[in-house]
Amino acid sequence: MTSFLLKLSLPCLALFTGVLLLIHAQPYDDSELRAFFAPSDNCAMPCFMGIHPGMTPVTDAIYILQNHHWVEKIIIQTPDPSASQQINWHWRDDAPPFVRSDKLRNWGTLYVQTGIVQNIDVMTGIPFGSAWLRWGMPENYTLLTQTGGPIGGPIPPRPLTYIYHDMIVIGWTECADFGRFWEAKTEMILGDPDIWLKSVLPYPPLPNTTPVTRFVHDVRTNFCPA
């Protein structure tokens, strides 16, 4: 039985490896991405645009956004700095492609508690497969529970979620496209993952010792309609 399962899994593993090699061979220029996220003396990961989760006061973060040449406008959801805040911003059309997703979700968000930025949320134009190649194997996998949706309509997506020690990478894909998850739009949550995960509904995480091919197969089998 073990030998049969091993033989059965080898074609899937070979296919997934081939897909990753194909992605890696594509002329996707991530030099700007690598330069932007490269550690520096003033802003090492998970720092973003000079804003460091868990350290930067919200007043400093707003000043940075107001004076950043990629940012078009800022929306402050809650003005009271002593409360939990959400600060949204929209990118300019000439911002780099890797921070722009599309016209509907061309934004970023700061999550603030007691006057300090705790997490930075950015929708990006980075394919999920490229993010996987850029940051490597996560510490855990999970899914995010999405509720709502029209009666009789398609079920909400269950986004594939990779948890690293200082960030979360989310691949937004519909169930029908789970076989193409490496092409999904990517959302990045910078900062302590545990803080952000308390605000959402994740499924129990799986350790990275579970092969990603098995993880995706289980998602399609258990959470996608036939």
N, C-alpha and C positions, 0 to 999 in steps of 0.2 A: 504493500500500500504506500509506504514511504517513497519507494523508488518510483511508483506511478505518479505521485504528486510532484516529485522532483522533476520528472520528465515533462509533466504538464506545465510547470512553472517556468521552465527554461525558455520556451518561445516567447512568453510574455516579457520576461526579463530582457531577452535579446531585442524585442521590439521596442521596449522603453529605452534601452540603452541607445539603440539606433536613432530614436527620435531626439534624444538629448544631443547626440553627436551632430545630427542634422541642424538642430537649433544653433549649436555652437559654431557650425560651419557657415551660417548665414551672415551676410555682410551687415550685421547689427553693430553699429559703432557705439560702444558704451564708454568711450574714453572720457567724455564729459561727466557721465555718471560716476565713474571710478574716481575722477578727480574731485568731484563734489563731496563724495562720501569718504574720501581718504582721511585718515586721522591727522589732526594738526594740533599744535600746541594750544590753540584757543578754542577748538571745537572738534574734539574727538567723538566718534560715534558713542551714543546715539544722538549727538548734537546735530541740529539742522538749522542752517542759516544763522548760526550764532545763538540759537535758543537751545538750552540744555535741559531736558526733562528732569524734574526733581530738584532743580537748582535755580533756574531763571525766574525772577519775579514777573508777574503778568504785566506790570507797567513797562519793564524793560523789553518784554517780548512784543508788546504793541508798538513801541517806538521802533523796534527793528523792522517789523512788518510795514509800518508807515513809511519807512525810508528805504525799503528794498526795491530795487528797480524791476523785479519780476512781479511785484504785487500790484494789482489794479485797485482793489477796494477791500476794506475791512468791515465786518459786521460783528458787533459786540452783542451777544444774546442777553447777557446779564450784566448790568453795569456795576453791581456791588462787588468790589474786589475781595470782601471778606467771605463771600458765598462761593459755592461751586459755579464756575463760569465756563462758557463755551464761546470761543473767539473764532469766527470763520473768516476766511479771506478768499478772494478770487484771483487767479493768475492773469497776467497780461497775455495777449495773443503772441507776443514774441518771447515768452518764457521758454526755457528748454523743453523739448518734447518729453523728456523722462518725468517731468513733474506735471505735465498736462495729460488728462485722460480724454475728455471730450467736452463739448459745449454744455452738456447737462450736468457734468460732475467735475467741472474744472475748478476745484477748490482744495483748501486745506483747513484743518481745524486744530485749535489748541484746547485741551481739556485742563482746567485750572481748579485747584483746591487750595483754600486758605491763602490765596494770593500767589501761589507758585504753580508754574506750568508742570503738569504731571505727565501728559502724553501729547504727542504731535501726530496727527492723522493726515496722511496725504494720499489722495488718489493719484495714480501715476499712469504713464503710457508704457511702462515696462512690462513686457510679456512675462507671465508667471514662470515659464521655463527659464528665461534669462535671469530672473531673480533667484531661482533655485541654483543656477550655475554660478551666479555672483556671490551668494552668501552660503551656499553649501547645505548640508544636511541640518535640519532643525533639531531642537532638543525634543520636541513633541509635535504631533499632528492633532488636529481636531476639526470639527465643523462648527459653524455658527448657526443657531436656530433662527430662521426667519419666519415670522408670523404674518397673518393677513393674506391678501390676495383676493381676487374676485371669486364669487361663488360659481363653481363649475369651470373656473378658468385654470390656468397653469399654477402649480404650486410654487411658492416662493423658492428662490435658490437656497442651497445649503453651501455657503462658501467654504472652500478648502482653506484651512488656516494652519500656517506653520508658525510655531512658537520658538523663538530664540531667546537667549538670556537677556537681551536688551531691546528686543523689538518683536513685532508680529508682522508676518507677511500673509496677506489674504488674496486668494485667487477667486475672482467673481465669475462663476460659470454656472450655466443652467444645467439641470440634470441631463437634458438631451445632448449636451456637449461635454459631458464629463470625460469622454475619451479624448478631448482636445483641450484638456485643462491647462496644458503648457502655453496655450495661446491666450488665456484669460487675462482680463485687465487686473492689475495688481494694486492693492491698497496696502500702505505701510503704516504701522503704528509704532512710533519710536518712544522709548521709555520703558518703565517697569511693566512687563506683560501682566502681572497679577493685578495691578491697579486697574488697567483697562478692562480685563476680562470680568471684573466684578460688575461692570455696567452692561454686559451683554449676556446672552444665553448660549454658552458653548456646550457641546456634547463632551462627555468625559474624554480627556486627551489620551492618546496612545503614545508610547515611547518610540523614539526613532529607530529602535531595533526592529520594528515592524517595517517590512519593505514597502516603499511608497506604492509599488504596483498592487500589493495586497490591500493597502489602505484605500486606494481609488476603486478597486474592484468591490470592496465591501460597501463603499459609499453608493456606488451605482446599484448594487444588489439590494441594499436595505433602505435606502432613502429616496430612490428615484422610481417613479411609476413605470410599470411594464410597458 
